[in-house]
Amino acid sequence: WYLDFESLATAAPIYPDVAPYETVLTQYSLHRADDLFGPLEHFEYLADPARDCREDLAQSLVERLGDRGSIVVYSSYEQTQITALKRLVPHLRPDLDAILGRLVDLEKVVRTCVADPSF
């Protein structure tokens, strides 16, 4: 799996119980490869801007990712947002903890193993 989140943070909260500048997840994009050279399959969740969809997004993410496979991310952003979802949606905490345990952060690999003057 490859995971990427998109979010927004507004000065004036757009939903009840959201603080000014609080990050609100609005989308995830997932790609799955069953093998190294196989085709990628794409899945996504796009929030309805008329309501706070973070709980629905979290539930969809848990269902889509299941309980197997590494989840590749680039940076700690996805980890930070999943941790925030744990506080927001406590009944999904065990599933979200399991997802956190499957994250593989490629930024650490690139920073450690790639030496290029243009970086």
N, C-alpha and C positions, 0 to 999 in steps of 0.2 A: 504494500500500500504506500501511496504518496499522498500526504495531507497538506492542505493549505487553507487557512482561514482568511476571511475579509471581515472588516468591522468598521464601525464609526464611533466617534466620541464628540458629542455636541455640547456647547456651552449651556444651552437651554435643554434640559432633559426632554426627550420626545415620548417617554413612557412613564407611567407612575412607578415609583420605587427605583428610579434610576438617578444617580447623582450627576451633577454637572461634570462633563468630561469623562464620565465612566465609559469604558469600552463596552460596546454592545455588538456581539457577533451577529453578522447579517448573512453570512454565506460560508459554506465549506465546499471545497473541491477535492475529490478523491480520484486517484487513478490506481488501478490494480493491474499487476502483471503476474500471471501464473508461473511464468518462467523468464529467464534472463532475456531471451530473444523473442518472446511472444508479443502479441499485440497488447496495447494498453486499453483497458476498459475505463470509461469515465463515469463518475457519479457526482451529483451535486445536491446541495440544499440551498435554496434562495428564500430568504425571509420575506414575509408579507410586511411591507412598511407601515401598514395600518395598525399593527399590533406587535407587542413584544413576543418574539418567536424563539427566544433562547432555550426554553425548555423543550420545545418541539425539535429544535436543531440538535440539542444534546441527545434526545431520544433517537432521532434518526441516525445520528453518528454512531451511537452504541449498536443499533440494529444492523447498520450497514457494515461496520468493521468486524462484527462477530467477535470470536475469541481466539483467532489464530492469525499468525503472520506479523512480521515487523511492520512498523509504520514510520516511513522516512519523512523527516521534516528538515527545514533549513533554518536554524536558530531556535532560541528558547521560546519564541512567541506562542507557538501552538501549545507547549507545555503550560505556559502562564495562563492561557485562555481556558484550557481544560481544567486547571486548578480552580479558576474562578467559577466555572460551571459546577464544580463539586459543591461549592458553597451555595450557589443559586438553586441547584436541583439535588438536594441531599439524598433523595431516594435512588438516584443513579450513581451515588458516590462509589460503591464497589466496582461497578462497570467502568466508570471513568478512571478509577485507580488502576484497573487492569490495562486500560488503554495507555495510561501514562507509563506503565512498565514495559510497553512494547515500542515506545518511541526511540528512534535512532536519529540523532542530530548530525546531519552532514556538515554543518558549519564547523564543528569541532574537527572533523576529519580534514576538511579543506584548509583550515587555519594551521593545522599541525603538519600536514603532509604535502601541501602545494606551495612551492616557492616560485613566485612570478613577480617581477618588479612592477607590473601594471596593477597588482592587487593593492 
